[in-house]
Structure formats: C-alpha cells, structure tokens
Amino acid sequence: MKVDLGDLNAFVTVARARGFRDGARATGASASGLSEAVSRLEAQLGVRLLNRTTRSVAPTEAGQRLLERLGPALTEVETALDVVNSFRGRPAGTLRLNVPISAVRLVLPAIVPGFLAAYPDIELEVIAEETFVDVLAAGCDAGIRYGERLEQDMIAVPIGPRVQRFATAASPAYLDRHGRPDHPRDLLNHACLRGRFTQGPAPLWEFEREGETVHVDPKGPLLVSMGTATDLAVDAAVAGAGIIMLFEDWLRPHLDSGALEPVLEPWWLSFPGPFLYYPGRRLVPAPLRAFIDFIKEPME
C-alpha cells in the first residue's frame, strides 16, 4: 500500500496537537488542509485514526498505535533529508527540544538569544513539560533533563550551570510570626508550600550538612504542579503563606530583594546541573549538531 508521506505527517501533527487548529498553528498549514489529509489517510487505510468532537481530537486505539510507530520513523526520514544540510554554507532547519519548565526559566535564557543570532536559518521549537518522554516518539530531536532521569542509551552533554542548589525560604513576616527553623525536622511544625509532578506523591524535602542527610515529609496549605504552577507557590511564599523549597536560582531575585529570607541555608542540597540528551543510535541532524557545538563553546 502506497501512502502519501504528507498525509502521515498531517496525522502525526494533529494527533500530537490534539486538534486541527492547534496543529495548523504549529505547522503553518491550514486546518482544513490537515483535515482533508487525515480523512484521505483514514479512507486509504480503512480505519478511523482520530475521534473528533466539537471540542477535542484524540487518537483511536488504532491511531495511537500508528502514532507510536510513526514518530520515530518520521524523525529518521527528517534526519536522512538533513544530510543535505552538510552541503550548505550554514545549518538550516528546525530544532525541536523537549525540556522541563525549570530549564526554560533557568537555563535556556542565557543560551537561546545567542544561538538564534549565530544560526539565523535554524528555527528553534521548545516544548516545555515536566514528564519524562521518549524524545523520538514525541517528534523532538533532543531534550534537557537531570542525570537521574536520563535513559541509558542516550548521549548526554552538559548544559547550563554545573552545580545547582535547592533553597528553602519564606517571607520575613512569616518567620517573625512562626519562628525560624534551626533543623530540617523543625519544618514539620511549619506551613510548607509543596510541589509534585503530574504522577506520584509530593517528593520528600532533602537536606544535607557535613555528611548528614535528612529527609522531611512536610505538610502545608498549598500543593502545586511542578513547573506549571510553581510561580503560584512562589507568590504565596512572598505573601507570607509558608516556607517554600525550590531551585535557588528561581528564588534568587526574591532573596536578593529581601522579599524572601533564606531558611536553613547551611542545609541546602547541591546537585549536578542538567544535560542536553539525544539518542546515540542515529545521525545527528545539522541543527542539533550546531546547538551542541554552541553550548560546548563556553566550556572549551
């Protein structure tokens, strides 16, 4: 069976975007054109691939199976076509990165403007989410994650600050009312503003000092989704609602201004910075190679 590659691309675009309009915005195509392509593909295959309502679009079971197999395959096609880039004077094309929201805020701002200026023919697409995904299946060239969440078959390149810390802080007004903790276990008597990933319970707060590690399961009035609602917790901490634990760099502007006061600073946990990661079993697209070379330059 001969299937049009453009129709397959249209299906993948709509399925990932969960809608024809969103798919059109992501690709610059028309929603009607994407709809016609998907309908043509369904007719040719003889099976419905998408369930459509007036509010949403979602893959059927058959569509989900096809999407899982097509993502890596289409990425390989793009990589093969990208070989032509080596004959250009400078790299061109699209670079898709899947990154956590913390990297969007704390890592990429120091990198992206200079990269875009150095490579004007590359379009950078950044997909920000906290869940760990298969970058190939998601249609991305690479991702950014921390070491403990990297898969074994990935190539990892350091990106951003190499050492970071988790900081605990609260507003001076809150600490004046409720006291200043002297030990991490004192947090059990405080209102703590916590975060968790989309799956699983809220993680324990970890502290370390002079070889002693302490884990605390704090309680408090606010629990937010990591990344997507973190700023709400920060605002609540500034307003005096409780003690927050977060990346030090995220809290740094409020610490410097005095809106937040450090709590238990000698116990703050240090950890290695993030990595850019990508599959080692495929050719590296020219836009990704350019990005890798760019982030390596300050270290060389």
N, C-alpha and C positions, 0 to 999 in steps of 0.2 A: 504494500500500500504506500503510495507516494503522498506525503503530507507536506503542505506548504510551511516552510520554516517561520515565515511571518505570522501565520495563524497560531503556531505553537508559542511564539513569543508573546502574542496578544493574550493567549490564555494564561500564561505564567504571570504576566503583568497584572491582569485583572484579579486573578486568584490571590496574589500577594497583597494587592491593594485593597482587597475585599470590596471592590466597586469599580464600575466602568468610569465614572467621573474622576475618582481618585487615580485610577490607572492612567487616564488621559492626561491629568495634570503632571503625573510623574514622568511621562514619556514625550509629551508634546503632541501626541496623536489625538484624534477626535474620539469621543465616547461612542458615537455611532459606528465609527470605523472599527473600534475594538469589538463592539457587539456583533457586527457582521462577521468579523474574523472568527470569533468564538462559535457563533452559530454555524458557520461553514465547517469548522473543525468537528463540532458535535455531529453534524449531519454526515460527514465523511466517516467518522468512527462508529456511528450508530449508537451512541451512548451519551446521556446527559452528563456534562462535566461540572456545571455550576447550578446551584439552586439560587434563583433570583426572586427577590421580593422588592416592593417599592422602597424599602429602607436599607436592604443589605444584599450582598452577594457572598456566597460561601461555596467552596468545592463540595461536590458529592463525594461519596466514598471512592468512586472511580476517578474523579477529578483529583482527589488528594493523592491517590497512588501515582497518578500521572505526574503531578506536580513534584512529588518527591524524587522521581526519576529524571524529570526534565531539567530541574535546577542545575545539578552538576553537569549534565550533558551540554546544556546551552552555554554554560560557563566555559567548558572546554572548547566549544566552537568559537566563542569570542577570543579565547586565548590563541587559538590557531590563526585566526584572522589578524590578531595583534602582532604576529611575527612580522607583518609588513611594516610595522612601526620602526623596526630596526633600520629600515632604509630611508627613514625621514631624517631631516636635519634636527628635529627635536620631537620628543614623545607627544602623542596626542591620544585622545580617547577619554573614556570615563573610568574613574577610580571609585569603587564603592567600598566604604568602610563600615563595619558594624562595631559600635563602641558603647560602653556604659556612659550614662549621663554624667558621671563624675569626670570622665575623660573629656567630654565635650566642654565642661566648665573649667577644668584644671590643667589639661594637657594640650589640647588642640589650639586654643587661642594663641599660644606662643609659636605655633608651627604653621598653621594654615595660611595666614596672610603672606608670609614669605614664600611658601611653596607655590601659591597661586601666581604670585608675581614672577617667580622663576620659570614656571611652566604654564604660560597663558593658553596653551592648546589642550590642557587637561581639565576636564570637568570633574570636580570632587563631589561625591554624594555621600553624606554621612547619615547613617541610620542609628539612632540612639535608643537603646533598650537595655534593661538590666539582666534579662535572661540569657543564659549561655546558649548559643545557636551554632549549628553547622554552617560555617560561612559560605561554603559552596552551595548547599541546598537553599540557602537564603539569597543566593544570587550576588553575594559580595565577594570581593577579591581578597579581603583581609579583615582582621578585627583587632581590637585592643582589649586585653584582659590582664588580670594579675596572675602571677605564676601558678597559684594553687588551682586555677580554673582553666589551665591550658591542657589541651589534649596532647598525648604523647607523640603523635605523628606530625606535629606542627613545627615549623621553623619559627623561632621567636627572636625578635630584635628589640633591644631596649628602646623605650620612647618616653620622653618626659623626665621628671625628676627621679633620680635613682633611689632615693630614700624618702619615705613619707611617714607621717605620724597620725594616729588617731588622737584627737583632742577632746577633752571634756570641758564644758564651760557653762556658765549661767550668768544671768544679769546680776549686777551688784545688788540691786533691790531684792531679788530673790534670796541671795546669800545672806543679806542683812537680816531678813525675816526668819530664815530657816537654819542658818549656820553654815559654816564652811567645812566640808568633809576633810578628815585627816587621813583616811584609809579608804580604799575602794569599797570595802564592805559597809562603810557608812552610807553609801548610796542607797542601800536597802531602806533607809529611813527618809528618803527624799523622793520628790516627784521627778521622774525621768521621762524624757521625750525620746521615744524609740522609733526605729525604722526596721522594716523587714522586706525581703524580696517577695515576689509575687507568689512563690511557693514556699511552704515551710514556716516554722515558728520564727519569732523575732530572735536574732542571734544574741548570745551572751556578750556582755561587755568584757573585754580582756585588758588587763593591765600587767605591767612588768616593771620591776625595780630591783637592781642588784641581784639578779638571778632568781628572784621570787616572782612567780606568775600567779595572778589572781583572776578568777572568772566570777562575774557577778550577773545575776538574772534580775535586772531592775524592774520596777513597776512604775506606772505613771499614768497620767491622764490622756496621753496622746500617742498613737501608733500610726505611722505613715508608711507609704510605699517608698522603698529605696529609690532615690533618683528623681522620680516623677513628682513626689510631694515633699521632698526634703526641705525646700525653701519654706514651706509652711511650718515645719518643726523649728527651723532657724528663727523665723519671725516670732514664734511662740516663746522661744528661749529669750530673745531680746525683750519681749514684752513681760518677762518675769514668770512664765508658766512653769519653769522647771530647768533641769540640767540636761544638756544635750551632748551626745558623743558623735563626732563627725571628723572627716578629713581636716587636719589643721589648716591646710591652705584654703578650704572652703570657709572656715570660720575666721581666718586671719583678718579680713577687713573689719569685722566687728570686735575682734580682740584689740586691734590697733586703735580703734576709735574709742574703746572703753565701754561700748555697749554690752560687751560680754567680758566676763572675768575668767581667767583660767582656773580650772578646778583639778586638783591632784596632778599638776604638771609633772612632778618627778616620776609619776607612774605611767606617763603616756607611752603607748606602744609604738615602736618603729617597725616598718616593714618595707620590703623592696618595692620599687616603683613598677609601673605597668610595662607590658610588652606589646609590640605590634606582632601579630602572628598570622601565618598563612600556610596553606598546605605545601608540603615538600615534594609531593608526588606529581607536580605539574609544572609546566613552563611558567615563568613569572611574567605577567603582562607588563608591557613597557610603562604604563602609568604607575603601576605598583613599584616597579624597579626604580623609577625616578623618585618616588616617595621614600623608599628605603634609603637610597643614596642621600637624599636630602636630610633625613633625620640622623643619619650617621655622621654627617659633616662636622657638627659641633663636637663630637666625641673623638675625632681623628686629629 
